[in-house]
Every structure is written in C-alpha cells, then in structure tokens.
Amino acid sequence: MTHVLVTGGAGYIGSHACKALRSAGYTPVTYDNLVTGWEDAVKFGPLEQGDLQDRACLDEVFERYSPIAVMHFAALSQVGESMQDPGRYWHNNVVGSLVLIEAAVEAECQNFVFSSTCATYGEHDNVLLDEDCPQMPINAYGASKRAIEDILENFSASHGLNHVIFRYFNVAGADPEAEIGEFHQPETHLVPLMLDAIDGKRDALTIFGTDYDTPDGTCIRDYVHVMDLVDAHILGLKWLENGKGNRIFNLGSGTGFSVREVIEHSRAVTNRVVPFTEGPRRPGDCTKLVSGSVRADRELGWKPSRSTLEMMIADAWRWHQNGHYDR
C-alpha cells in the first residue's frame, strides 16, 4: 500500500482529502486528536489518534506506515479566537507543525503538502491576490500559518524537505455524495451557519459588519468548493512525486461574493428565507480577499469545476439534510 499521512484527517477538509486520496489509489492514514475532528468522518483509511506535539506517537506512526508524504491540515483556524488568544494559536499551530516536520524529516518522509491560507496576505485594498503579494497578516491565525511556511523553507534548505504550500481562500460545499461534510462545534463558517438558520436550528444568521467599503457594505470573499480544493492536493502530491520542487499555489475561484450575495444565492438554492440580524465587525476580518492567481491552473492543471455558489450551497444543503457526526 502507498500510505499518505493526513493530519487533521477527521476534520472538514482533511476528511474530503482522504476520500480523494483513496479514489486516487493511495491509502490515507488519519492522524487526529479528535478535539475538533470527528471519528465518524474517518471512512477511507486507518485512524491513529494522537496530538501533533506528541513526538513519540508521531514517530511510531511514521515507522508503522512509512508514508510517502504528509498532508498537513491539522490547525486551529478561528480568526476571532486567534485575536483573543494568540498564544494558543502560536503554540498549537506553529509548535505542533514544527514537531511534525522534524518527525517527517527524521523518518525520511520528504514530501510535504501544507494547508496554508490567504489570511497570510492580510488586507490589500482593491488588489487581486497572487502568490507574490506581500504577506502582512492582521491576525494570529494568518501569522501562525505564515510562520509554518517559513519553517518549511528552512527545512527545505537544511534537509531537502520538498513541499507544496496551498493558500486557501474560503472553502465551502461538501462531498456531492453526502458521505462526509462540514460540521463544526461551535460552528463559525458562513454557509453552515446560514443553513442552520434556514433550517431553524438557530434563530438567525448574524452578519458581522455592514459598513465595509464594498458595494453592499458587507465583506467580500472568494469561495472554493472543498472537492475542487482537495483535487488540487492530489495534483500537488503528484507534483512532488514527479520531483518538480517546492511551490506555492493560491486556491480560489477568482470571483468574490459579499455576505449579502451569499445569502441571496442560498435563498434561491434552498427556496427558503434566510433569517439574519446585523452585528458589528469582528476583529481581524478583512474587507476583501479574492484570488487573482492563475498559477494553479497554468502549472498544476487545476480547474475548479464545482466552485459556483449554487453548487457549493446545494452540496452543503444536501449534507446538512442528511445528518451530522456524533461524538
């Protein structure tokens, strides 16, 4: 078997990556502490429960499976929380990633695919973001991810660690077969929050900030379907297997939508009213984050075929209606 170690494989994006890996002929090995992940989401390969900072546990897993690569998704990722408790993000995301990278190098697992974020860019007014834009994160979440990118560069120079870094824009949608999906506790992402409001599972969606410098006053984001996103990870893995070297890719659709536009599309897809209230801005939120990059298309051959709001919301709604994971 050709194993790939998937940290955070019980989480939203990681579980979808595991399904894509299995479809591509690999055996994903999920490494997850199940603090925010779900055991029910681990359907496509073995689960090894452990923490990133447990070096002995990581060493045992590397020895047992001899993975050809690591896909690293495990991280704390709530922007607001990172502003209130930055130390937790630096300790969990950065220290945990450093321990993982050291374990991979020691085990001679030299291919590393890293889940980064467009939050490393910070806020660039009226700029479509490509991979060469300056990185000026405005919250601890983005700063922690930028630090991990630097660590990977350092270990590439010192130990020959090959890596592909993907800077995500906003991920949405779910497995079209509704086998897995997006479910967090507490929930913080716009689309599932909105579907909960539509379905009466919460009183209303809160729009955080209506005074941004945008056409309708709400912030603008670039949304990419989770299945398109994980397809890029398979291409990134093959990129490394083919010896093409280190590379950074933005993953976004190239189209920005405001919060109000997402609400309107959700109403059209579900044919239901979206109850919402208006609240103040959240610390650390940018006005606009949209990818202007074509590098992933040009070099990886990645084309996000499902990344329309209609398809992302429809797939998420199908998962939403089919049930959630249980602890």
VEXVO-564702 format. One record per residue: x, y, z of N, C-alpha, C, O in turn. Coordinates in steps of 0.1 Angstrom, whole numbers, padded with zeros to 4 digits, always signed. Layout:
// residues N
XYZXYZXYZXYZ
...
// end
This chain:
// residues 327
+0008-0012+0000+0000+0000+0000+0009+0013+0000+0019+0013+0006
+0004+0023-0007+0011+0036-0007+0004+0045+0003-0007+0050+0000
+0010+0047+0015+0003+0055+0025+0007+0070+0024+0018+0073+0021
-0003+0078+0028-0001+0092+0029-0006+0096+0043-0017+0093+0047
+0002+0102+0051-0002+0107+0065-0010+0120+0063-0005+0130+0058
-0022+0119+0068-0031+0131+0067-0034+0136+0081-0042+0130+0089
-0027+0147+0086-0030+0153+0099-0043+0161+0098-0045+0168+0088
-0051+0159+0108-0064+0166+0107-0074+0159+0098-0083+0165+0092
-0071+0146+0095-0080+0139+0085-0094+0136+0090-0102+0131+0082
-0097+0139+0103-0110+0137+0108-0118+0150+0107-0130+0151+0111
-0112+0161+0102-0118+0174+0101-0125+0176+0087-0125+0167+0079
-0130+0188+0085-0137+0191+0073-0129+0188+0060-0133+0180+0052
-0119+0196+0059-0111+0195+0046-0103+0182+0046-0102+0175+0036
-0097+0178+0057-0089+0166+0058-0097+0154+0054-0091+0145+0047
-0109+0152+0059-0117+0141+0055-0120+0140+0040-0120+0129+0035
-0123+0151+0034-0125+0152+0020-0112+0148+0012-0113+0141+0002
-0101+0152+0018-0088+0149+0012-0086+0134+0012-0081+0128+0003
-0090+0128+0024-0088+0113+0025-0096+0106+0015-0092+0096+0009
-0108+0111+0012-0117+0104+0002-0110+0106-0012-0110+0096-0020
-0105+0117-0015-0098+0120-0028-0086+0111-0029-0083+0106-0040
-0078+0110-0018-0066+0101-0019-0070+0087-0021-0064+0080-0030
-0080+0082-0015-0084+0068-0017-0088+0066-0032-0085+0056-0038
-0096+0076-0037-0100+0075-0051-0088+0075-0061-0089+0070-0072
-0077+0082-0056-0066+0083-0065-0056+0071-0063-0045+0071-0069
-0060+0061-0055-0051+0049-0053-0042+0049-0041-0034+0040-0040
-0043+0059-0033-0034+0060-0021-0043+0055-0009-0055+0054-0009
-0036+0052+0002-0042+0048+0015-0040+0059+0025-0028+0061+0030
-0050+0067+0028-0048+0078+0038-0047+0073+0052-0056+0065+0056
-0038+0077+0059-0037+0074+0074-0040+0087+0081-0032+0097+0081
-0052+0087+0088-0056+0099+0095-0048+0100+0109-0049+0090+0116
-0042+0112+0111-0036+0114+0124-0044+0126+0130-0043+0137+0125
-0051+0124+0141-0060+0134+0146-0062+0132+0161-0063+0121+0165
-0063+0143+0168-0065+0142+0183-0080+0142+0186-0084+0141+0197
-0089+0144+0175-0103+0144+0177-0109+0155+0186-0120+0154+0191
-0101+0166+0188-0106+0177+0196-0116+0185+0188-0127+0188+0193
-0113+0187+0175-0123+0194+0166-0127+0184+0155-0136+0188+0147
-0121+0173+0153-0124+0164+0143-0134+0154+0147-0138+0153+0159
-0139+0145+0138-0150+0136+0141-0146+0122+0136-0142+0120+0125
-0146+0112+0145-0143+0099+0142-0151+0093+0131-0147+0085+0123
-0164+0097+0131-0173+0093+0120-0169+0097+0106-0173+0091+0096
-0160+0107+0105-0156+0112+0092-0144+0104+0087-0140+0105+0075
-0139+0095+0095-0127+0087+0091-0132+0074+0085-0135+0064+0092
-0134+0074+0071-0140+0063+0064-0131+0056+0054-0135+0046+0048
-0120+0062+0051-0112+0059+0039-0099+0053+0042-0091+0051+0032
-0095+0051+0054-0083+0045+0058-0082+0045+0073-0091+0049+0080
-0071+0040+0079-0069+0039+0093-0069+0052+0100-0065+0062+0095
-0073+0052+0113-0072+0063+0122-0061+0061+0133-0062+0050+0139
-0052+0070+0134-0043+0070+0145-0046+0082+0154-0043+0094+0149
-0050+0080+0166-0054+0092+0174-0042+0096+0182-0035+0089+0189
-0038+0109+0180-0027+0115+0187-0026+0130+0185-0033+0135+0176
-0018+0136+0192-0016+0150+0192-0003+0153+0184+0007+0146+0184
-0003+0165+0177+0009+0168+0169+0021+0170+0178+0032+0168+0173
+0019+0174+0190+0031+0177+0198+0036+0165+0206+0045+0165+0214
+0030+0153+0203+0034+0140+0209+0044+0134+0199+0040+0126+0191
+0057+0137+0201+0067+0133+0191+0068+0117+0191+0070+0111+0181
+0067+0111+0203+0068+0096+0203+0057+0090+0195+0059+0080+0188
+0045+0095+0197+0034+0089+0189+0036+0091+0174+0033+0082+0166
+0040+0103+0170+0043+0105+0156+0053+0096+0151+0052+0090+0140
+0064+0094+0158+0075+0085+0154+0070+0071+0152+0073+0064+0142
+0061+0066+0161+0055+0053+0159+0047+0052+0147+0047+0042+0140
+0039+0062+0144+0031+0062+0132+0039+0062+0119+0036+0055+0110
+0049+0071+0119+0058+0071+0107+0065+0057+0105+0066+0052+0094
+0069+0051+0116+0076+0038+0115+0066+0027+0110+0069+0018+0102
+0053+0027+0115+0044+0017+0112+0039+0018+0097+0037+0007+0091
+0038+0030+0092+0032+0031+0079+0041+0035+0068+0039+0033+0056
+0053+0040+0071+0063+0045+0061+0056+0053+0050+0057+0050+0038
+0049+0064+0054+0042+0072+0044+0051+0078+0034+0063+0082+0037
+0047+0080+0021+0055+0086+0011+0054+0101+0012+0062+0109+0006
+0043+0106+0019+0041+0121+0020+0033+0124+0032+0026+0115+0038
+0033+0137+0036+0024+0142+0046+0015+0152+0040+0020+0161+0032
+0002+0152+0043-0007+0163+0040-0011+0168+0054-0018+0162+0062
-0008+0181+0056-0009+0187+0069-0020+0197+0070-0019+0208+0065
-0032+0192+0075-0044+0201+0077-0046+0205+0091-0053+0215+0093
-0041+0198+0101-0044+0200+0115-0040+0214+0119-0028+0218+0118
-0050+0221+0125-0047+0235+0130-0059+0241+0136-0071+0237+0133
-0057+0250+0145-0068+0259+0150-0070+0269+0139-0060+0274+0133
-0082+0273+0136-0084+0282+0124-0095+0293+0126-0100+0298+0116
-0099+0296+0138-0109+0306+0140-0102+0320+0142-0095+0323+0152
-0105+0329+0132-0098+0342+0132-0101+0350+0145-0092+0355+0151
-0114+0350+0149-0117+0358+0161-0111+0353+0173-0106+0361+0181
-0111+0340+0175-0104+0334+0187-0089+0337+0186-0083+0339+0197
-0083+0337+0174-0069+0339+0174-0065+0353+0178-0054+0356+0183
-0075+0363+0176-0072+0376+0181-0073+0377+0196-0066+0385+0202
-0082+0369+0202-0084+0370+0217-0073+0361+0224-0069+0365+0235
-0069+0350+0218-0059+0341+0224-0048+0338+0215-0047+0326+0211
-0039+0347+0211-0029+0344+0201-0019+0333+0205-0014+0326+0197
-0016+0333+0218-0007+0323+0223-0011+0309+0220-0003+0300+0217
-0024+0306+0221-0029+0293+0218-0026+0289+0203-0023+0278+0200
-0028+0299+0194-0025+0296+0180-0011+0294+0177-0007+0285+0169
-0002+0302+0183+0012+0300+0181+0017+0287+0187+0025+0280+0181
+0012+0283+0198+0016+0271+0205+0011+0259+0197+0019+0250+0194
-0002+0259+0194-0008+0247+0187-0004+0246+0172+0002+0236+0168
-0005+0257+0165-0003+0256+0151+0012+0255+0147+0017+0247+0140
+0020+0264+0154+0034+0265+0150+0043+0255+0157+0050+0247+0150
+0041+0253+0170+0049+0243+0177+0045+0229+0172+0054+0221+0169
+0032+0227+0171+0028+0214+0166+0033+0210+0152+0037+0199+0149
+0033+0220+0143+0038+0218+0130+0053+0216+0130+0058+0207+0122
+0060+0223+0138+0075+0221+0139+0078+0206+0143+0087+0200+0138
+0071+0201+0153+0073+0188+0158+0070+0178+0147+0078+0168+0145
+0059+0180+0139+0055+0171+0128+0066+0172+0117+0070+0161+0112
+0071+0183+0114+0081+0185+0103+0094+0178+0108+0100+0171+0099
+0098+0179+0120+0110+0172+0125+0108+0157+0124+0118+0150+0121
+0097+0152+0128+0094+0138+0128+0094+0133+0113+0099+0122+0111
+0089+0140+0104+0089+0136+0090+0103+0135+0084+0106+0126+0078
+0111+0145+0087+0125+0145+0082+0132+0134+0088+0140+0127+0081
+0131+0131+0101+0137+0120+0108+0133+0107+0102+0142+0098+0101
+0121+0106+0097+0116+0093+0091+0119+0093+0076+0115+0083+0070
+0125+0103+0071+0129+0103+0057+0116+0104+0048+0116+0099+0037
+0106+0110+0053+0094+0113+0045+0095+0127+0040+0093+0137+0047
+0100+0128+0028+0105+0141+0023+0095+0149+0014+0099+0159+0009
+0082+0145+0013+0072+0152+0006+0062+0157+0015+0056+0149+0023
+0059+0170+0014+0050+0176+0024+0041+0186+0017+0045+0195+0011
+0028+0184+0019+0018+0192+0013+0011+0200+0025+0006+0194+0034
+0012+0213+0025+0007+0221+0036-0005+0229+0033-0005+0236+0023
-0014+0229+0042-0027+0237+0042-0024+0250+0048-0025+0252+0060
-0022+0260+0040-0020+0274+0044-0033+0282+0041-0043+0276+0040
-0032+0295+0041-0044+0303+0040-0041+0317+0033-0029+0322+0034
-0051+0322+0027-0049+0336+0021-0048+0346+0032-0045+0358+0030
-0051+0342+0045-0050+0352+0056-0036+0356+0058-0033+0366+0066
-0026+0349+0052-0012+0353+0054-0010+0367+0046+0000+0374+0050
-0019+0370+0037-0017+0382+0029-0021+0395+0037-0016+0406+0034
-0030+0393+0046-0036+0405+0053-0046+0412+0044-0053+0405+0037
-0046+0425+0045-0056+0432+0038-0049+0441+0027-0041+0450+0031
-0052+0439+0015-0047+0447+0004-0059+0453-0004-0065+0445-0011
-0062+0465-0002-0074+0471-0008-0073+0471-0023-0063+0475-0029
-0084+0466-0029-0086+0466-0043-0075+0459-0051-0072+0463-0062
-0070+0448-0045-0059+0440-0051-0064+0426-0052-0069+0420-0042
-0063+0420-0064-0065+0406-0066-0052+0399-0062-0041+0403-0067
-0053+0390-0053-0041+0384-0046-0035+0373-0054-0041+0363-0057
-0022+0375-0058-0014+0363-0063-0003+0359-0053-0002+0366-0043
+0004+0349-0057+0014+0343-0047+0025+0352-0044+0032+0350-0034
+0027+0363-0052+0038+0372-0050+0034+0384-0042+0042+0393-0039
+0021+0385-0038+0017+0397-0030+0024+0396-0016+0026+0385-0011
+0027+0408-0010+0034+0408+0003+0025+0401+0013+0012+0403+0013
+0031+0394+0022+0024+0387+0033+0024+0396+0046+0035+0399+0052
+0012+0401+0049+0011+0410+0061-0001+0407+0069-0011+0414+0069
-0001+0395+0075-0013+0390+0082-0017+0400+0093-0009+0406+0100
-0030+0401+0095-0035+0410+0105-0042+0403+0117-0048+0409+0126
-0040+0389+0118-0045+0382+0129-0035+0370+0132-0027+0367+0123
-0036+0364+0144-0027+0354+0148-0028+0341+0140-0018+0334+0138
-0040+0339+0135-0042+0327+0127-0033+0328+0114-0026+0319+0111
-0035+0339+0107-0027+0341+0094-0012+0341+0097-0004+0336+0090
-0008+0348+0109+0006+0349+0112+0012+0335+0115+0023+0332+0112
+0004+0326+0122+0009+0313+0125+0011+0305+0113+0021+0297+0112
+0002+0306+0103+0004+0299+0090+0016+0304+0083+0024+0296+0077
+0018+0317+0083+0030+0323+0076+0043+0317+0082+0052+0314+0075
+0043+0316+0096+0055+0311+0103+0057+0297+0098+0069+0293+0097
+0047+0289+0097+0049+0275+0093+0055+0274+0078+0063+0266+0075
+0050+0283+0070+0056+0284+0056+0071+0286+0057+0079+0280+0050
+0075+0295+0066+0089+0298+0068+0097+0286+0073+0108+0284+0069
+0091+0279+0082+0097+0267+0088+0100+0257+0076+0110+0251+0076
+0090+0255+0068+0092+0246+0056+0103+0250+0047+0111+0242+0043
+0104+0263+0045+0115+0268+0037+0129+0265+0044+0138+0261+0037
+0129+0267+0057+0142+0264+0064+0145+0250+0063+0157+0246+0061
+0136+0241+0065+0139+0226+0065+0141+0221+0050+0148+0211+0048
+0136+0228+0041+0140+0225+0027+0155+0228+0024+0162+0220+0018
+0159+0240+0029+0173+0244+0028+0183+0234+0036+0193+0231+0031
+0178+0230+0048+0187+0223+0056+0186+0208+0054+0196+0200+0056
+0174+0203+0051+0172+0188+0050+0166+0183+0037+0163+0171+0035
+0164+0192+0027+0159+0188+0014+0144+0184+0015+0140+0176+0007
+0137+0190+0024+0123+0187+0025+0115+0193+0014+0115+0205+0012
+0109+0185+0005+0101+0190-0006+0087+0194-0002+0081+0186+0006
+0082+0205-0006+0069+0209-0001+0061+0217-0012+0067+0224-0020
+0048+0215-0011+0039+0223-0018+0030+0230-0008+0025+0224+0001
+0028+0243-0009+0020+0251+0000+0008+0256-0007+0009+0262-0018
-0004+0254-0002-0016+0258-0008-0022+0269+0002-0025+0267+0013
-0024+0281-0004-0030+0292+0004-0045+0292-0001-0048+0297-0012
-0053+0288+0009-0068+0287+0006-0075+0300+0007-0071+0309+0015
-0085+0302-0001-0095+0312+0001-0106+0305+0009-0104+0295+0015
-0118+0310+0008-0129+0304+0017-0134+0291+0011-0139+0291+0000
-0134+0281+0019-0138+0268+0015-0152+0265+0019-0156+0269+0030
-0160+0259+0010-0174+0257+0012-0178+0244+0005-0170+0238-0002
-0191+0240+0007-0196+0228+0000-0193+0216+0008-0189+0216+0019
-0196+0204+0002-0195+0191+0008-0194+0181-0003-0196+0183-0015
-0190+0169+0001-0190+0157-0007-0203+0156-0015-0214+0155-0008
-0204+0156-0028-0217+0155-0035-0225+0143-0032-0237+0143-0033
-0218+0132-0027-0225+0120-0023-0230+0121-0009-0236+0111-0004
-0227+0132-0002-0232+0134+0012-0227+0124+0022-0233+0121+0032
-0215+0118+0018-0209+0108+0027-0202+0115+0039-0201+0109+0050
-0196+0126+0036-0190+0135+0046-0193+0149+0043-0199+0152+0032
-0191+0158+0053-0194+0172+0050-0188+0181+0061-0179+0177+0068
-0193+0193+0061-0188+0203+0070-0197+0204+0083-0209+0207+0082
-0190+0202+0094-0197+0203+0107-0187+0206+0118-0178+0198+0121
-0189+0218+0124-0180+0222+0135-0188+0224+0148-0200+0228+0147
-0182+0223+0159-0188+0227+0172-0177+0235+0180-0168+0229+0184
-0179+0248+0182-0190+0256+0176-0189+0259+0162-0177+0258+0156
-0200+0261+0155-0199+0264+0141-0195+0279+0139-0201+0288+0146
-0186+0282+0130-0182+0296+0127-0182+0299+0112-0180+0311+0109
-0184+0290+0103-0183+0293+0089-0197+0297+0083-0208+0292+0088
-0196+0306+0074-0208+0313+0069-0219+0303+0063-0231+0304+0068
-0215+0294+0054-0225+0286+0048-0232+0277+0058-0245+0277+0057
-0226+0269+0066-0233+0261+0075-0241+0269+0086-0252+0264+0090
-0236+0280+0090-0244+0289+0099-0257+0293+0092-0267+0293+0098
-0256+0297+0079-0267+0301+0072-0277+0290+0070-0289+0292+0071
-0272+0278+0067-0282+0266+0065-0288+0263+0079-0300+0259+0079
-0281+0264+0090-0287+0262+0103-0299+0272+0105-0309+0268+0110
-0297+0284+0101-0307+0295+0103-0319+0291+0094-0331+0293+0098
-0316+0288+0081-0327+0284+0072-0335+0272+0078-0348+0272+0077
-0328+0263+0084-0335+0251+0089-0340+0252+0103-0346+0242+0108
-0339+0264+0109-0345+0266+0122-0336+0261+0134-0341+0260+0145
-0324+0257+0131-0315+0252+0141-0308+0263+0149-0301+0260+0159
-0309+0275+0144-0305+0287+0151-0315+0298+0148-0321+0298+0137
-0316+0308+0156-0326+0318+0154-0324+0326+0141-0333+0328+0133
-0311+0330+0139-0308+0338+0127-0293+0338+0125-0285+0335+0134
-0289+0340+0113-0275+0343+0109-0272+0357+0113-0280+0366+0111
-0260+0359+0118-0255+0373+0121-0246+0377+0110-0236+0371+0108
-0248+0389+0104-0239+0395+0095-0230+0404+0103-0234+0414+0109
-0217+0401+0104-0207+0408+0112-0201+0419+0103-0192+0417+0096
-0207+0431+0105-0202+0443+0098-0210+0446+0085-0210+0438+0076
-0216+0458+0085-0223+0462+0073-0218+0476+0068-0224+0482+0060
-0206+0480+0073-0200+0493+0069-0187+0491+0063-0179+0501+0063
-0184+0480+0057-0172+0478+0049-0173+0486+0036-0184+0489+0031
-0161+0489+0030-0161+0497+0018-0163+0487+0006-0154+0485-0002
-0175+0482+0005-0179+0473-0006-0193+0478-0011-0199+0486-0004
-0197+0473-0022-0210+0478-0028-0222+0477-0018-0230+0486-0018
-0222+0466-0010-0234+0465-0001-0230+0466+0013-0239+0463+0022
-0218+0469+0016-0213+0472+0030-0209+0459+0037-0204+0460+0049
-0210+0447+0031-0205+0435+0038-0193+0430+0031-0190+0433+0019
-0185+0423+0039-0171+0419+0034-0173+0409+0022-0183+0402+0021
-0162+0408+0014-0162+0400+0002-0152+0389+0003-0141+0392+0008
-0156+0377-0001-0147+0366+0000-0148+0358-0013-0158+0358-0020
-0137+0351-0016-0136+0342-0027-0139+0328-0022-0132+0323-0013
-0149+0321-0028-0153+0308-0023-0148+0297-0032-0150+0298-0045
-0143+0286-0027-0139+0275-0035-0145+0262-0029-0145+0260-0017
-0150+0253-0038-0156+0241-0033-0146+0231-0027-0135+0230-0033
-0149+0225-0016-0140+0216-0009-0135+0205-0018-0123+0201-0017
-0143+0200-0027-0139+0189-0036-0129+0194-0046-0120+0187-0050
-0131+0206-0051-0121+0212-0060-0108+0214-0053-0097+0211-0058
-0109+0218-0040-0097+0221-0032-0089+0208-0030-0077+0209-0032
-0095+0197-0027-0088+0185-0024-0082+0179-0037-0072+0172-0037
-0089+0181-0048-0084+0177-0061-0070+0184-0063-0061+0177-0068
-0069+0196-0059-0056+0203-0061-0045+0196-0052-0034+0196-0056
-0049+0191-0041-0039+0185-0032-0034+0172-0038-0022+0168-0037
-0043+0165-0045-0038+0153-0053-0028+0157-0063-0018+0150-0065
-0031+0168-0070-0022+0173-0081-0009+0177-0074+0002+0176-0080
-0010+0184-0062+0002+0188-0055+0011+0176-0051+0023+0177-0052
+0005+0166-0047+0012+0154-0043+0019+0148-0055+0031+0144-0054
+0012+0147-0066+0019+0142-0078+0030+0151-0083+0040+0146-0088
+0028+0164-0081+0039+0173-0084+0052+0170-0077+0062+0170-0082
+0050+0167-0064+0062+0164-0056+0067+0150-0059+0080+0148-0060
+0059+0140-0062+0063+0127-0066+0071+0127-0079+0080+0119-0081
+0068+0137-0087+0075+0139-0100+0087+0147-0099+0093+0150-0109
+0091+0151-0087+0103+0158-0085+0103+0173-0090+0114+0177-0094
+0092+0179-0090+0091+0193-0096+0095+0204-0086+0096+0216-0090
+0098+0200-0074+0103+0211-0064+0093+0218-0056+0081+0216-0058
+0098+0227-0048+0089+0235-0039+0081+0245-0047+0086+0251-0056
+0068+0247-0043+0060+0256-0050+0048+0261-0040+0044+0253-0032
+0044+0273-0042+0032+0279-0035+0021+0282-0045+0024+0287-0056
+0009+0278-0042-0002+0280-0050-0014+0286-0042-0017+0281-0032
-0020+0296-0048-0033+0301-0043-0044+0291-0048-0043+0286-0059
-0054+0289-0039-0065+0281-0044-0078+0289-0041-0083+0290-0030
-0083+0295-0052-0096+0303-0051-0102+0302-0065-0096+0298-0074
-0115+0307-0065-0122+0307-0078-0119+0319-0086-0122+0319-0098
-0114+0329-0080-0111+0342-0087-0123+0351-0087-0122+0362-0094
-0134+0347-0080-0146+0355-0080-0149+0358-0065-0150+0349-0057
-0152+0371-0062-0156+0375-0049-0171+0377-0047-0178+0382-0056
-0176+0373-0036-0190+0375-0033-0191+0381-0019-0184+0377-0010
-0200+0390-0017-0203+0396-0004-0212+0386+0004-0218+0377-0001
-0212+0389+0017-0221+0381+0026-0235+0382+0021-0242+0372+0021
-0240+0394+0018-0254+0395+0013-0256+0387+0000-0267+0382-0001
-0246+0387-0008-0248+0379-0021-0249+0364-0018-0257+0357-0024
-0241+0359-0008-0242+0345-0004-0255+0342+0001-0261+0331-0002
-0261+0351+0009-0274+0349+0015-0285+0348+0004-0293+0339+0004
-0284+0357-0006-0293+0357-0017-0292+0344-0025-0303+0338-0029
-0280+0339-0028-0279+0327-0035-0284+0315-0027-0290+0306-0033
-0283+0315-0014-0288+0305-0005-0303+0304-0006-0309+0294-0006
-0309+0316-0006-0324+0317-0007-0328+0311-0020-0338+0303-0020
-0321+0313-0031-0325+0308-0044-0323+0293-0044-0332+0286-0050
-0312+0288-0039-0309+0273-0040-0319+0265-0031-0324+0255-0035
-0322+0270-0019-0330+0262-0009-0345+0266-0010-0353+0258-0005
-0348+0277-0017-0361+0282-0018-0367+0285-0004-0379+0282-0002
-0359+0289+0005-0363+0293+0018-0357+0306+0022-0347+0311+0017
-0364+0313+0031-0360+0326+0036-0348+0324+0046-0347+0314+0053
-0338+0333+0045-0326+0332+0054-0328+0343+0065-0326+0355+0062
-0332+0339+0077-0333+0349+0087-0319+0354+0092-0310+0346+0094
-0318+0367+0093-0305+0372+0097-0306+0385+0105-0316+0392+0104
-0296+0388+0113-0295+0401+0120-0282+0407+0116-0273+0400+0111
-0280+0420+0120-0268+0427+0117-0260+0430+0130-0266+0435+0139
-0247+0427+0130-0239+0430+0141-0227+0438+0138-0224+0440+0126
-0218+0441+0147-0206+0449+0145-0195+0440+0138-0196+0427+0138
-0185+0446+0132-0174+0439+0127-0167+0430+0137-0167+0434+0149
-0161+0419+0133-0153+0411+0142-0138+0416+0140-0134+0418+0129
-0131+0416+0151-0117+0419+0150-0109+0409+0141-0112+0397+0142
-0101+0414+0132-0093+0406+0124-0099+0402+0110-0092+0396+0102
-0111+0407+0108-0117+0404+0095-0113+0414+0085-0113+0426+0087
-0109+0410+0073-0105+0418+0062-0117+0423+0054-0128+0416+0054
-0116+0433+0046-0127+0438+0038-0129+0429+0026-0140+0425+0023
-0118+0425+0019-0119+0417+0007-0107+0408+0005-0096+0412+0007
-0110+0395+0002-0100+0386-0001-0104+0378-0013-0113+0369-0012
-0097+0380-0024-0101+0374-0037-0088+0370-0044-0079+0378-0045
-0087+0358-0049-0075+0353-0056-0075+0359-0071-0085+0358-0078
-0064+0364-0074-0061+0368-0088-0051+0359-0095-0046+0362-0106
-0049+0347-0089-0038+0339-0094-0043+0329-0104-0054+0324-0104
-0034+0326-0114-0037+0316-0124-0026+0305-0123-0026+0296-0132
-0017+0306-0113-0006+0296-0113-0011+0282-0111-0005+0273-0118
-0021+0279-0103-0025+0265-0101-0031+0260-0114-0029+0248-0117
-0038+0268-0122-0043+0264-0135-0032+0261-0144-0031+0251-0151
-0023+0271-0145-0012+0270-0155-0002+0259-0152+0003+0252-0162
+0002+0257-0140+0012+0247-0136+0007+0234-0132+0013+0224-0135
-0004+0234-0124-0009+0221-0119-0020+0215-0128-0023+0203-0128
-0025+0224-0137-0037+0219-0145-0050+0219-0137-0059+0211-0140
-0050+0227-0126-0062+0226-0117-0073+0236-0122-0071+0247-0124
-0085+0230-0124-0096+0238-0128-0108+0235-0118-0113+0224-0118
-0112+0245-0110-0122+0243-0100-0136+0242-0106-0143+0252-0108
-0140+0230-0110-0152+0228-0118-0165+0229-0109-0176+0232-0115
-0164+0228-0096-0176+0228-0088-0178+0241-0080-0187+0243-0072
-0169+0251-0082-0168+0263-0074-0177+0274-0078-0172+0285-0080
-0190+0271-0080-0200+0281-0081-0208+0282-0068-0209+0272-0061
-0213+0293-0065-0221+0294-0052-0232+0285-0052-0236+0278-0042
-0239+0283-0064-0251+0275-0065-0247+0260-0061-0254+0254-0054
-0236+0255-0067-0232+0241-0065-0227+0239-0051-0230+0229-0044
-0219+0249-0046-0214+0247-0032-0225+0247-0022-0225+0239-0013
-0235+0256-0023-0246+0257-0014-0255+0244-0015-0259+0239-0005
-0257+0240-0028-0265+0228-0030-0259+0215-0024-0266+0207-0017
-0246+0214-0025-0239+0202-0020-0239+0203-0004-0241+0193+0003
-0237+0215+0001-0237+0217+0015-0251+0214+0021-0253+0208+0032
-0261+0219+0014-0275+0217+0018-0279+0202+0018-0286+0197+0027
-0274+0195+0008-0277+0180+0008-0270+0173+0020-0277+0165+0026
-0258+0177+0023-0252+0171+0035-0259+0176+0048-0261+0168+0057
-0263+0188+0048-0270+0194+0060-0282+0186+0063-0286+0184+0075
-0289+0182+0053-0302+0175+0054-0300+0160+0057-0310+0153+0061
-0288+0155+0055-0286+0140+0057-0280+0137+0070-0277+0125+0073
-0277+0146+0079-0273+0143+0092-0259+0148+0095-0251+0152+0086
-0255+0148+0108-0243+0152+0113-0235+0141+0120-0241+0130+0122
-0223+0144+0123-0215+0134+0130-0218+0134+0145-0224+0143+0150
-0216+0122+0151-0218+0121+0166-0205+0119+0173-0195+0113+0168
-0204+0125+0185-0192+0123+0193-0192+0109+0198-0183+0105+0206
// end
